[in-house]
């Protein structure tokens, strides 16, 4: 009880006041790259737009503004969305694991969910819906690798049936609403057969062989209304009656001037009964032929040619059927609507859209057709581009909104200080040039007087405008406008790179995108790994800040892509491709221009510098690399002639594979090298900067035999400093490694819970070498203290706070699976936490050991916001020692600042300045009066 | 960073020294050949005797003294600020290693080896079932004394990954139980009449005292 009270007391200071919400934190929500898009099915312009993304998010967007109305995120175990469909009842979705759900359109609340196909471990590939009357409910038809599953969607009792089909054949499934039938076409290597299944009872079906001796795939055929089927074989179109299996008519395509058919396009995707007797044939050279099937066989109604043909889609609304043809000549996208029956082009409703090189190629086009009062037809385009953006375009060429959905998949973050204001820059510039002392002194005085002058001018201006005491930004601590540095350096530029290769500069104050750059030259079919290297910070005016971004293809030896840019302005420079790179390192020492060079280790074990010229400090450096190759950890040393040689190596046991690996931040600051104990002695920390923590998991993942192996080794000498094994444990593993401690989380397979182990390394009571550190001069392995804890909720990511001088206690940040950012002071993970608390422990500030880590709600850094699917926690110090800036990425991005040991260096916003000044003045006056009085008294005394 | 299948080992020498077997079953234990290198090739330095697979009480045996050429090579390494390397097979049991990929390698600056008068400490990490994970070598002392010495003086420590701690729920529950008991005992102990009702007695006493004082005045 006492402990509880103590902990509550300890933590209460971290909470957030109601009026502080949103002052310095912001959150942006995203959906991710859209896999499926569905407009609300209505005749007029609809408000809702539904998007299902590859990140398993389902969102309803306002189609006029692009804002998210509601969003739902499914777990990973659900598989991907195979489709979404808007019906009268709501939004119907099916995931590949076979869960069908119906969502309320306006609010996103779940109406019901049911499993399609009772057989386990099936993968659903597509679904359709047959509309039926209310009593029997609509019929959901889903296909899987196992067969066809149907489900009557009665809201209270979804009832399913399964028809198992041969897996080996090439299948195509269509539905016929009027007949209530499911038509399964199976293309075997030598024949094409159709199975017509009664939707109400899958046991009742009949099979017809449509074409014997035909070897084409199901992509080359189309089913039309009234059981007619058209298939393509050897330059001819055949019309077949499905019920009889007899060929009714034939059309030789070369006779009508059609060669090289590209595809056959049905009027409606899966629904047969509304297709009528029409279809479109697209053949080479952008030719589109509209065909009609009648009693007289197959005949051509109209044909048109479109150069640079990109996409052809049919849309049907009440009685109108239109064909939308999109052409794309690389610089302009043009979509026109053609009345299907007449072939007339409606010139008024054409959409032209200028393509920007900076968006990448257009991936997909989604068309929303609606009816207007004045003109018969209106339509909108939703473009999904290679950069992950979603853009809504309306007639004639207006971009209504654009969502940068690639920000849902941020893979790299760097936070950059903003440059000083104009006057400050001049001052800094004076310092950067190398002149004689007197000259520099004069310059400094000049610059500072200029600074003073501009400050006075600014203040006068503000007094004139009456804004002197007004808040300039919503953040009470940042009172400098624009992209200039504030005195506490709380305002930063957040540079992020996303999985699709787009770099964004984000203003940390508002979360607005300041600049955006699309990296050209990345093969986007590959997966890339991005790394930022800050070559020069903003502190070296007149040299501009410079950040390098290296993109490496993670699975193929493709050419790496290197770009450098100014993180404040977003000016990019592309660099020519180098040889494939195995490892990259930024040199610790800058050159004369304050630029830190990059060192590349190529696949052929050669080394190059970037930029190539360097001031010659290379030879004085001793550099070491390590690499993990096929279960071996191999160390390298760089020779003085910039070649490398292998030094040490050790073997990870073949029963294990590396799960996670983390070294220390090279530029990390450590405030104190020791820790005082209750007996007034000091225990020294083992502060080896070359230490690497590696966790390997057993290949055998059975519940009883799964285990984890932790290896802590020195990356220079290859010496294993500490190892341990966790029995009955498995990944995912998250590691935080800083100063002399390592905290990692893992899954306990037996107890089915997340656990954390904290390890601290100490040199002992004496310090080995006070001035310089060398891995080669360490003799004894460090003392290891460890303790394990139960973490009561799932962890998706772990991080640690960084402050300017590292004096402030660290805070361990957890991205929780439940969608929150949670921060705990590090002393909860102090391995010396005693089971029985004594006076000496209290003196050291230790808290009593409890196996379970508490999760008090006031320690949620994200307070009541949900920050979903957190996969990265990045922290950066501010100039204010107490404060650390935290940027969290996931499907949402969230920025805030934390004070792990309270804000001890800034007065609270509600601090009573008036009161303290009154008291001060009062005291001063009182002192004066008292002095005067005592003088008079003294005088009187003397006279007496 | 890892998972890089295409990788060329930097060792120039690919031939192997013809040892019949690096590890031999010697009675109840195993001999593991310890090799060292002053450049590219590895030569035998001695044996590490494992009394059992786990390697408890392992010792270094049969260490071969350095020849004059080898000492010269070592000194050359030291001048170039290069590394002296040692290696052992990854398997305590079984046949001789067939390739470079079957050795774990440890390094130390050659200068330190000379400074420590060839006195070294070897740390071997095994998985406890006959596989060697890593080898580390450090000088026994850091000094600048140099005596002409050509014989190794080595000690070896073999360790295994320790079992990590688990959340101490048992200890915590025990502690809670003990606290509960202590409280129960304290509750059971008879308390004096005054101890029980002091809160009623005290105001009465104070009141009486105050009224007394008032009366006296």
Interface residues (C-beta under 8 A of the other chain):
Chain A: X557 X582 X583 X603 X604 X605 X627 X628 X629 X630 X632 X635 X636 X637 X644 X645 X646 X647 X648 X649 X650 X651 X652 X653 X654 X655 X658 X661 X709 X710 X711 X713 X717 X718 X719 X720 X723 X724 X725 X726 X727 X755 X757 X776 X777 X778 X779 X781 X786 X787 X788 X789 X790 X835 X836 X849 X850 X851 X852
Chain B: X1 X2 X3 X4 X5 X6 X7 X8 X9 X10 X11 X83 X85 X90 X101 X103 X104 X105 X106 X107 X108 X109 X112 X123 X125 X127 X131 X132 X133 X134 X135 X136 X138 X139 X142 X159 X161 X162 X163 X164 X165 X166 X167 X168 X169 X171 X172 X175
